[in-house]
Amino acid sequence: QVELVESGGGLVQAGDSLRLSCAASGRFFGSFTMGWFRQAPGKEREFVAAISWTGDTKSYADSVKGRFSISRDNAKTTAYLQMNSLKPEDTAVYYCAKGNYRGSYGRDKTDFGSWGQGTQVTVSS
């Protein structure tokens, strides 16, 4: 059973930066795609970023492209989301997720089978 624990959220001002971390337990972390999603109040959970098991392939939502950066450290079984130039519309609960199958890659919610509990990010104007 895989457990994902996010950390690093908080309250910041517009233009500030935050770095989210996702610590994973369980085996074969390095064989799975990792992703970040977010959910704002009253809205659907949406894709933010994904990174392949090797780290060679990365995808971003258009709304965060150029501001956010996803990375991973397989030796530490941890994924990261560096968020720069934060905007009030980035306010949401951010969730870390692990891909469903070893070697697969996707950016839809259905491509991910394990989820963390979420960490709140609030950006004030």
C-alpha positions, 0 to 999 in steps of 0.5 A: 500500500502506497502512502503519499504525504504532502507538505509545504503549503501555506499562506503567501502573497501574490508574487511569492513562491512555495515549494510543495513536497510529496513523500511516498512510502511503498515500493517501486516509487521510481517506476511510476509517474507522479502528478500534482492536482489542485481543487479550489472551493466549488470547483473540480479537481484539476491537473497541474503537473506530471512527471514521468518515472525517469523525470525526462517527461514533464507536463503542465497545465497552461495556467501554470506553465512557466511559473511552476516546475515539477521534479522528483528525487527517486532516491528520496521517494519524493516529488516536488512542485516549485511554485513561483509568481503565485497568483490569487487564482492558484489558491486551492488544496494541492494533491499529490498522486501516483500513477496507476501502472508502472511505466504508464504516463498520463495527466488525467485524474483516471491515470492516477490511483493513489492520492495524498491528503492534500495541502492548502495553498492560499495566495492573497492579493 
